[in-house]
Amino acid sequence: MKWRYLTAVGATAAVFYVQPAAAQFFTNDLTDGASVSNQFNINLAEEGLFSFSTNHVITVLNPTNTAQTISRTNLTAGASILAAGTNDTDAVRSYLATQFGGYSTNGWKAKLSLECPPSGDPNDNYVFIGIGEGVPYGDNNEPLSGDRAYVRWRHGSSASYGLPRTYLNSAAIETSGTAANSIGADVYLTYIANTGILTFEIDNWSSEGTADGVDITMNLDASSLSFSSHTEARIFFGGNATMTFSGFSVEEYIPTTPTAPLNLYAWPNSNNLVTVWWDEELLSDSYNVYRSAGDEENYVRIAEAVTDTMYADSDVTNGVRYYYKAAGVNAFGEGGFSESDPAVANRYLIIGTDGTYSSSPYITKHNLFDGDIDTYFDADATGSWAGLDYGEGNARPLLEIQYTMRNWSSAKDRTVGAEIQGSNDAGFSTYDTLHTVTTNDFAYPTANVIAVTNTTPYRYVRMLSNSSRPLYGVSELKFYTADDYTAKGTLIDWLKEHGLTEADDELDTDNDGLPSWKEYIAGTVPTNAASVLELNSVAVTTNGVVISWQSVAGKSYHIVTNNSLIIESAGIIDTVIGKDGETSYTGTVSGAGTVFYEIGLE
């Protein structure tokens, strides 16, 4: 059986999980007077009566205004039990309690459907359900001193009386939401025996008479409940005047650990800080947060007993990619892990516009700086932008800019004309344009690498959308200054991405003949000996000499020839843009002799 839970009062979407097979204690659709008498203790106040019928057309007479007579039809699809009187007064009350009284020793979930009085009912009738000794309070049949824990609320025209309120040992504990003017509801009462927690769920009906989501959820710590004996713990419910009940059932409730939290998302913020968010998991009392550095192989718990759905991780190193997961925890243990999400800690403040498409929290400007080309900023308006603030007194010239388009066929075309700007004014009232996106840019997943020749120091740098589109076609944006490079000119971030440190820059860590800094220039992998700049083949054809080498897409290769290995070449004879995997070049040889070819990069 699937139970429905919601995260907030008034929400309409539902989160589902599947309970293990549960034992049915009993069910009674309240259509037969004999079976009701066998399973319930029935109490009626003055003018109260029960009607068992499948035809529920009820007339409510206003005793103070005979012209205000309201007819209604029960919206449930079955028979019900009816508490009704000639006059709709508070003297008409119903109260039923299960004859079985062992409900404090086992976990269970009770369900009760009810039809509410019409909104024009002058007395704003109320309904209640709870657990107690099953003895009403005097002739009024009120669930007061004789009962232990219950929820009570009113329906009708007075919204001020529509606040459901929980009671424990006759004291009001909590109010939440509103049930006023609802035409009906399915009500669930769940008792977790080992914790003494009671959960009341009021699932209001739609105008069609069907449940439309758990609109109100209230928890009550009933661990202090005391009974003369466990056999005295009964489930009771009732109401006043013309309340209509149906479909009562009690089923064993088998506790479970939480399900995996959904929509976990890690944001790189600034100055050694990553913020992790996730959706509320309603079976969880708290959460544990896990992190793995560099890869997803070695997760370590970094926080426990987190009661919010957010955790700020300040124990991070700038430039390192971290992966995060979260798991819910309750009295029965830790549940499943969420999906992971990576983030690269950023030492600078991320700035820009906040609006996103459909106000989604998962496509913000932070995605441009998370080191993941499969996330993106999806802004909601033209004039949107994202960038960095290096901080007061920390203006610096840029050496290089890198950006990668979003994995979307229209991303590049809709980003053409976007500008990358530098400024020393937070509002960019004055700025220098350092680069403009063109139709020649690379599409996803190749990064566009822009060398910056302007040596002006800037505190603020950004990418600004073009004049006709929001900024929604870019997945990654990187600004590099001198602080981001080693003495040999290697990007420190690049070393970290390969699990290396600055100390490895001048070492040949994979024994392929090239130190890390040269592999950075070549675009090869410094930890993989098979990834190296080297010739694959040389062939003499009728068209000339065909040279093929291991290459990286987008790299600019210089072709140098010489007739001698001793005398240095006079210069570059050609430039070729590399392809992914292998690139070839065909050279011509004039006359007989020996020609040496050299492939190089800068």
C-alpha positions in Angstrom: 0.0 0.0 0.0 1.2 3.5 -0.8 0.9 6.2 1.8 1.0 9.8 0.8 3.0 12.5 2.6 3.6 16.2 1.9 6.3 18.5 2.9 4.3 21.6 3.7 0.9 22.8 4.7 -1.2 23.5 1.7 1.0 21.8 -0.8 -0.7 19.6 -3.4 2.1 17.5 -4.9 2.8 14.1 -3.2 5.9 12.1 -2.5 5.4 8.3 -2.5 7.1 5.4 -0.9 6.0 1.8 -0.6 5.4 0.3 2.8 6.2 -3.4 3.5 3.3 -5.8 3.6 1.2 -4.9 6.7 -1.4 -6.9 8.6 -5.0 -5.6 8.5 -6.3 -5.2 12.1 -9.8 -4.6 10.9 -11.9 -2.5 8.6 -15.5 -1.3 8.8 -17.2 0.8 6.1 -19.8 1.9 8.7 -22.7 0.7 6.6 -24.1 -1.9 8.9 -25.5 -1.1 12.3 -24.9 -4.6 13.7 -21.2 -4.7 12.8 -20.7 -1.1 14.1 -22.2 -2.1 17.4 -20.0 -5.2 17.6 -16.8 -3.2 17.0 -17.4 0.2 18.6 -18.7 1.6 21.8 -21.3 4.2 20.6 -22.2 7.3 22.5 -24.8 9.8 21.4 -25.8 13.0 23.0 -29.3 14.6 23.0 -31.1 14.3 19.7 -28.3 12.2 18.2 -29.0 9.2 16.0 -27.2 7.0 13.5 -28.4 6.2 10.1 -27.0 3.4 7.9 -27.9 4.0 4.3 -26.5 4.2 0.8 -28.6 7.2 0.0 -27.3 10.3 1.8 -29.4 13.3 1.2 -29.5 15.3 4.4 -31.4 18.4 5.2 -29.9 20.8 7.8 -32.4 23.1 9.4 -31.3 26.4 10.9 -33.3 26.7 14.1 -33.0 30.4 14.2 -33.9 31.0 10.5 -36.2 28.5 8.9 -35.6 30.1 5.5 -32.0 28.9 5.7 -32.5 25.2 5.0 -29.5 23.5 3.2 -29.7 20.3 1.4 -26.5 18.3 0.6 -25.6 14.9 -0.8 -22.9 12.7 0.6 -20.0 12.7 -1.9 -18.5 9.4 -0.9 -19.1 6.4 -3.1 -20.4 4.1 -0.3 -22.6 4.0 2.7 -21.7 5.9 5.9 -22.7 6.4 9.5 -24.6 9.6 10.1 -25.0 11.7 13.3 -27.9 14.0 12.7 -30.7 15.7 14.5 -33.9 17.7 13.9 -32.1 20.8 14.8 -28.4 21.5 14.1 -27.3 22.4 17.6 -24.2 21.7 19.7 -26.4 19.2 21.7 -26.2 16.8 18.8 -22.9 14.9 19.2 -21.6 11.5 18.2 -18.6 9.6 19.7 -17.4 6.2 18.7 -14.5 4.2 20.2 -13.2 0.9 19.2 -14.0 -1.9 21.5 -10.6 -3.4 21.0 -8.2 -1.5 23.3 -4.7 -2.6 22.6 -3.5 0.3 20.5 -0.6 1.4 22.6 1.6 -1.6 22.1 1.7 -1.9 18.3 2.3 0.5 15.5 -0.7 1.2 13.4 -2.3 3.5 10.9 -6.0 4.3 11.0 -8.0 5.9 8.2 -11.4 7.6 8.4 -13.3 9.3 5.6 -15.8 12.1 6.4 -18.1 14.5 4.7 -18.1 18.0 6.2 -21.1 20.2 6.9 -21.8 22.7 4.1 -20.1 26.1 4.2 -23.4 27.8 5.0 -23.9 25.6 8.1 -24.4 28.2 10.9 -22.8 26.2 13.7 -19.5 25.3 12.1 -19.5 21.7 13.1 -16.3 20.0 14.3 -14.7 16.6 14.0 -12.1 14.8 16.0 -10.0 11.6 16.0 -7.5 10.3 18.5 -6.2 7.6 20.9 -7.4 7.3 24.5 -9.5 5.3 26.9 -12.5 5.7 24.7 -14.7 7.4 27.4 -16.2 10.7 26.3 -16.5 13.7 28.6 -19.9 13.7 30.2 -23.1 14.1 28.3 -21.4 16.3 25.7 -19.4 13.5 24.2 -16.3 15.8 24.1 -12.8 14.3 23.7 -11.4 16.0 26.8 -10.3 14.6 30.1 -11.3 11.1 29.3 -9.0 11.0 26.2 -5.3 11.3 25.8 -4.2 12.5 22.4 -6.3 13.7 19.5 -6.7 16.3 16.7 -9.8 18.4 16.5 -10.9 21.0 13.9 -14.0 22.7 12.6 -15.6 22.9 9.1 -18.0 25.5 7.9 -18.1 29.2 7.2 -15.9 30.5 10.0 -12.3 30.2 8.9 -11.1 31.2 12.4 -12.5 27.9 13.7 -10.9 25.9 10.9 -7.4 25.6 12.5 -6.8 21.9 13.4 -5.4 21.6 16.9 -3.7 18.7 18.6 -4.3 17.9 22.3 -2.3 15.8 24.7 -3.8 14.9 28.1 -6.4 17.7 27.6 -3.9 20.4 26.9 -3.8 22.2 23.5 -0.4 21.6 21.8 -0.3 22.8 18.2 -2.3 24.4 15.5 -1.6 24.2 11.8 -3.2 25.0 8.5 -6.9 25.4 7.9 -9.7 23.0 7.1 -12.5 25.5 6.9 -15.0 25.2 4.0 -13.6 21.8 2.9 -16.4 19.5 1.6 -14.7 16.4 3.0 -11.5 14.7 3.9 -9.7 11.5 4.4 -8.0 11.5 7.8 -5.1 9.4 8.8 -3.8 8.8 12.3 -0.4 7.0 12.5 1.0 5.7 15.8 4.7 4.6 16.0 4.8 2.5 19.1 8.5 2.6 20.0 8.7 6.4 19.9 5.2 7.3 20.9 4.8 9.7 17.9 1.3 10.3 16.6 1.0 11.8 13.1 -2.3 13.3 12.0 -2.8 13.8 8.3 -5.9 15.6 7.0 -6.3 15.0 3.2 -8.9 17.5 2.0 -11.2 16.6 -0.8 -11.3 18.4 -4.1 -14.6 19.8 -5.4 -15.2 16.4 -7.1 -15.2 14.6 -3.8 -11.8 12.9 -4.1 -8.7 13.4 -2.0 -6.3 15.9 -3.5 -3.2 15.5 -1.4 -2.3 15.6 2.3 -3.0 19.2 3.0 -2.1 19.2 6.7 0.4 17.1 8.6 0.8 17.4 12.4 3.1 15.4 14.7 2.4 14.9 18.4 4.9 13.4 20.8 2.6 11.2 22.8 5.3 9.2 24.6 4.0 10.6 27.9 0.6 8.9 27.4 -0.3 6.7 30.3 -3.2 4.2 30.5 -4.5 2.2 33.4 -3.5 -0.8 31.2 -2.5 -1.2 27.6 -5.9 -2.8 26.9 -7.5 0.6 27.6 -5.9 2.3 24.6 -8.6 2.7 22.0 -9.0 4.7 18.8 -12.0 7.1 18.9 -13.6 9.6 16.6 -16.7 11.7 16.4 -18.3 15.1 15.7 -21.3 17.2 16.3 -24.6 17.5 14.4 -24.6 16.4 10.8 -21.1 15.0 10.4 -21.0 12.0 8.0 -18.4 9.2 8.5 -17.4 6.3 6.3 -14.7 3.8 5.6 -12.9 3.3 8.9 -9.9 0.9 8.9 -6.9 0.1 11.0 -3.7 -1.4 9.6 -0.5 -2.4 11.2 2.2 0.2 10.6 5.6 -1.3 9.9 8.3 1.4 10.6 10.9 1.9 8.0 14.2 3.8 7.5 14.0 7.0 5.4 14.0 6.8 1.6 16.9 8.5 -0.3 16.6 12.3 -0.3 15.9 13.8 -3.7 17.4 16.7 -5.7 20.7 17.0 -3.8 22.6 20.0 -5.2 26.1 21.3 -4.3 26.9 25.0 -4.8 30.4 26.5 -4.8 30.1 29.8 -3.0 33.3 31.7 -2.1 36.3 31.6 0.1 36.5 27.9 0.8 32.8 27.2 1.1 30.4 24.8 -0.6 26.7 24.7 0.3 24.8 21.5 -0.2 21.0 21.5 -0.5 18.4 18.7 -0.8 14.6 18.1 -0.6 13.0 17.3 2.7 12.5 13.5 3.2 9.5 13.2 5.4 10.5 10.0 7.3 13.7 11.6 8.4 14.4 13.2 11.8 17.8 14.4 10.7 20.4 13.9 7.9 24.0 12.7 7.5 26.2 14.4 4.8 29.0 12.6 3.0 31.8 13.9 0.8 34.5 12.4 -1.4 37.4 14.5 -2.8 38.6 14.1 -6.4 36.4 11.1 -7.3 33.5 9.1 -5.9 35.5 6.3 -4.5 36.0 7.3 -0.9 33.0 8.9 0.8 33.5 10.1 4.3 30.7 11.3 6.6 31.4 15.0 7.3 28.2 15.9 9.2 25.6 14.1 11.2 22.3 14.9 12.9 21.7 17.8 10.5 18.2 19.0 11.1 18.0 21.4 8.2 17.9 20.4 4.5 21.1 22.4 3.9 24.7 22.0 5.0 27.6 24.5 4.6 30.9 22.8 4.1 33.7 25.2 5.0 36.4 22.5 5.3 37.3 22.5 1.6 40.4 23.4 -0.5 39.9 25.9 -3.4 40.1 24.2 -6.8 39.4 20.7 -5.6 36.4 18.9 -6.9 34.2 17.4 -4.2 31.3 15.0 -4.5 28.4 15.1 -2.0 25.6 12.8 -0.8 23.1 12.9 2.0 21.1 10.2 3.8 18.1 10.6 6.1 18.1 9.2 9.6 15.2 8.3 12.0 14.7 6.0 15.0 15.1 2.9 12.7 18.4 3.8 11.3 20.0 5.6 8.3 18.2 5.4 5.0 19.4 5.3 1.4 21.8 7.8 -0.2 20.8 10.6 -2.4 22.3 10.9 -5.9 25.7 12.6 -5.7 26.5 16.1 -7.0 30.0 17.6 -7.5 31.2 21.1 -6.7 34.6 22.8 -7.1 35.4 25.1 -4.2 35.9 28.7 -5.4 38.1 31.2 -3.6 36.2 34.2 -4.9 32.7 35.6 -4.5 30.3 34.5 -7.2 28.2 37.5 -8.4 25.5 38.1 -11.0 21.7 38.1 -11.5 19.6 35.6 -9.5 16.6 35.0 -11.7 16.2 31.5 -13.3 13.8 29.9 -15.7 10.6 29.0 -13.7 12.5 30.1 -10.6 14.3 26.8 -10.4 16.9 26.6 -7.7 18.9 24.1 -9.7 20.0 26.2 -12.7 21.6 29.2 -11.0 24.7 31.2 -11.8 26.7 29.0 -9.4 26.6 26.2 -12.0 29.0 28.2 -14.2 31.7 27.7 -11.5 31.1 24.2 -10.3 33.5 22.4 -12.6 30.7 20.4 -14.2 30.0 20.9 -17.9 26.6 19.1 -17.6 25.1 21.8 -15.3 24.4 25.3 -16.6 23.0 28.7 -15.7 19.5 29.1 -17.2 18.7 32.8 -16.6 15.2 34.2 -17.1 15.8 37.6 -18.8 18.0 39.6 -21.1 20.7 41.5 -19.2 21.4 38.5 -17.1 25.1 37.9 -16.1 27.4 35.9 -13.9 31.0 36.6 -12.7 33.4 36.9 -9.9 34.4 39.6 -7.3 38.1 39.3 -6.4 37.5 41.4 -3.3 38.5 44.8 -2.1 42.2 45.6 -2.9 42.6 42.5 -5.0 42.1 43.7 -8.5 44.2 41.7 -11.0 44.7 41.3 -14.7 43.3 38.3 -16.5 45.6 36.0 -18.4 43.0 33.5 -19.8 39.3 33.0 -20.0 37.6 29.6 -20.6 34.0 28.9 -21.2 32.0 25.8 -22.4 28.7 25.9 -24.1 25.7 24.0 -22.7 24.8 20.6 -24.1 22.0 22.0 -26.3 22.0 22.3 -30.1 20.9 26.0 -29.9 23.3 27.0 -27.1 26.0 28.6 -29.2 23.7 30.4 -31.6 21.8 31.9 -28.7 24.9 33.0 -26.9 26.6 34.8 -29.8 27.1 38.4 -28.9 27.5 37.8 -25.2 30.4 39.8 -23.8 33.1 39.1 -21.2 33.8 42.3 -19.3 36.2 43.5 -16.7 35.5 46.5 -14.4 36.4 48.1 -11.1 32.8 49.2 -10.6 30.4 46.8 -8.9 27.6 48.0 -11.2 29.8 47.8 -14.4 28.9 51.4 -15.3 32.3 51.5 -16.9 34.0 48.4 -18.2 36.3 46.9 -20.8 35.1 44.3 -23.2 37.7 41.5 -23.1 35.9 39.1 -25.5 32.7 38.7 -27.5 31.2 35.2 -28.3 31.1 34.5 -32.0 29.7 31.9 -34.4 33.2 30.4 -34.6 33.2 29.3 -31.0 33.2 25.6 -30.1 30.0 23.9 -29.1 29.7 21.5 -26.2 31.8 19.8 -24.9 35.0 21.6 -26.1 36.1 24.6 -24.0 36.7 27.9 -25.7 40.1 29.2 -24.5 40.7 32.9 -24.8 44.1 34.5 -24.2 43.6 38.0 -22.7 46.0 40.7 -23.9 44.5 43.5 -21.8 46.8 43.9 -18.8 44.4 46.1 -16.8 43.8 44.9 -13.2 40.0 44.3 -12.5 38.2 43.6 -9.3 35.0 42.4 -11.1 34.7 40.2 -14.2 31.6 38.8 -15.8 29.9 37.3 -18.8 26.9 39.4 -19.9 24.1 38.0 -22.1 23.5 39.4 -25.6 20.8 42.0 -26.1 18.1 39.5 -27.3 18.5 36.4 -25.1 19.0 35.5 -21.5 22.4 34.0 -20.5 21.3 30.4 -20.8 23.7 28.7 -23.2 26.8 28.4 -21.1 27.7 25.5 -18.7 31.2 26.6 -17.4 33.0 29.9 -17.1 36.6 30.3 -15.8 38.7 33.4 -15.3 42.4 32.9 -14.7 45.0 35.3 -13.3 48.7 34.9 -12.5 47.8 33.4 -9.1 46.2 30.4 -10.9 49.4 29.3 -12.6 52.7 27.7 -11.6 56.1 29.2 -12.3 56.1 27.1 -15.6 52.8 28.5 -16.6 50.7 25.4 -15.8 47.2 26.0 -14.5 47.0 24.8 -10.9 43.4 23.7 -11.4 44.5 21.5 -14.2 47.1 19.8 -11.9 44.4 19.3 -9.3 42.0 17.8 -11.8 44.6 15.1 -12.4 45.3 14.5 -8.8 48.6 16.4 -8.8 50.1 19.3 -6.9 52.3 22.2 -7.9 55.3 20.1 -6.8 54.5 17.7 -9.6 54.7 20.3 -12.3 58.3 19.7 -13.4 58.1 15.9 -12.8 57.3 13.2 -15.4 54.7 11.5 -13.3 53.7 8.9 -16.0 57.2 8.2 -17.4 56.3 9.1 -20.9 59.2 11.5 -21.5 57.4 14.7 -20.8 57.0 16.6 -17.5 53.6 17.8 -16.4 54.1 21.3 -17.6 54.8 20.2 -21.1 51.8 17.9 -21.1 49.7 20.9 -20.1 50.9 22.7 -23.2 50.3 19.6 -25.3 46.8 19.0 -23.8 47.7 15.4 -22.9 47.1 13.6 -19.6 50.1 13.8 -17.2 49.1 10.6 -15.4 48.6 8.5 -18.5 51.7 7.3 -20.4 49.6 6.5 -23.5 48.5 10.1 -23.7 51.5 12.0 -25.1 52.6 14.2 -28.0 54.3 11.8 -30.4 54.4 10.8 -34.1 52.2 7.9 -35.2 53.5 7.5 -38.7 55.4 9.1 -41.6 54.6 8.0 -45.2 55.9 9.2 -48.5 53.2 9.4 -51.1 52.9 10.8 -54.6 51.4 14.0 -53.0 54.2 14.4 -50.6 55.2 13.4 -47.1 52.2 12.5 -44.9 52.9 12.9 -41.1 50.4 11.8 -38.5 50.6 12.4 -34.8 48.6 12.0 -31.6 46.7 15.2 -31.2 44.1 17.1 -29.1 41.1 18.8 -30.6 41.5 22.6 -30.9 45.2 22.7 -30.2 47.3 24.8 -32.6 50.3 22.7 -33.9 53.4 24.2 -35.6 55.0 22.4 -38.4 58.8 23.0 -38.6 61.1 21.5 -41.3 64.9 21.4 -41.4 67.5 19.7 -43.5 69.7 19.1 -40.5 69.3 18.0 -36.9 72.3 20.2 -36.0 71.4 23.5 -37.4 68.3 25.0 -35.9 65.3 25.6 -38.3 64.7 29.0 -39.7 61.1 29.0 -38.5 57.6 27.7 -38.7 56.4 26.7 -42.2 52.7 25.9 -41.3 50.1 25.8 -38.5 47.5 23.1 -38.2 44.5 22.9 -35.8 44.4 19.6 -34.2 41.6 17.0 -34.3 40.5 14.7 -31.6 42.8 11.6 -31.5 45.0 12.0 -34.6 45.9 14.8 -37.0 47.7 14.5 -40.3 49.8 17.0 -42.4 51.0 16.6 -45.9 54.3 18.3 -46.8 56.2 18.7 -50.0 59.8 17.9 -50.7 61.8 19.7 -53.4 64.4 17.6 -55.1 66.5 14.9 -53.5 67.7 15.0 -50.0 66.7 14.6 -46.4 64.0 16.7 -44.6 63.3 16.6 -40.9 59.9 17.5 -39.5 59.1 18.7 -36.1 55.7 19.1 -34.5 55.4 21.6 -31.7 53.1 23.8 -29.6 53.5 26.9 -27.5 
